[in-house]
Amino acid sequence: MQARMSIRKSAAEGYKAMLALEGYINASGVPRSTLDLVRLRVSQINGCAFCVNMHAADAKKAGETDERVWSVAAWRETPFYTDEERAALALAESATRIADDADGVPDDVWNDAADHYDEADLAALVMTIASINAWNRINVTLRNPAASH
């Protein structure tokens, strides 16, 4: 598979803006492991092979265990995640599948996340979810192949 175009070249200023958003997210108070898991799970939901590959590799490089990387798609049924991570993953899934619920992101999902994260970190999680959804749509649309990052 070959990418349809290079967004880095064809939309250089937009690409730089997305990277600036990533800089804000990565400097937030949300643990790197949580950010990696959220990015990986959202990418799985969206079927973005490029991002699944990249974020699984990033998580491993950052010290994640195989069990946590491999089982994030089934996080509800495994003992490998903290309550904070579970709240972030539930928020990520709900916000990614926003059309699946008449309430968008249900209050119970939001309230659970708000119980675990202060307002600044909760905002960073929302931005992380929005950002990875955007990256997924870019990479799926352009057919960027896995392992080409």
Steps between C-alpha positions, in 0.01 A plus 500: 500500500620846416377825652284714276688818589723652765300719736830619644586654163159590360363662817821594678347775716208279602739217580709736717184610681412137575851443634463808721181349642692178570761706684231648726351156566837338575587780744173459688469332838342188352740207536674399178378143544138621505553713189657202320213269595236753394672560166532127440140420592350779289718394207375142537139619495563709189691225320809713450783251443760777482406637844442159662849396396659829606329531838555135592870547421510831692336337801750214497794744473358691798502182707147362460461128554394269221183412691386862519575573135346178370184514710401866478222406256349290781593730790168445678565127535862513615665586833787698345368859522452745784166663578637825356601330175162328478325836536718649225442201270123515556501872419712436191270227373187701565634817337629302201169318455303817567220413258433167675328661800216752488674686783833517317729450799274382784514676836618188681801467271583870533449501878723197548779669305443824695531303826850386397642806323511867590360748251831568325577131453143425396529774236828346383328161469223655291763661277686167475184323389422770244857501373536125455164485326625768260830317442307177436282667242800653327694173490204281397401745226856518367550123543824550687639151550585357840866526601562796268531754782 
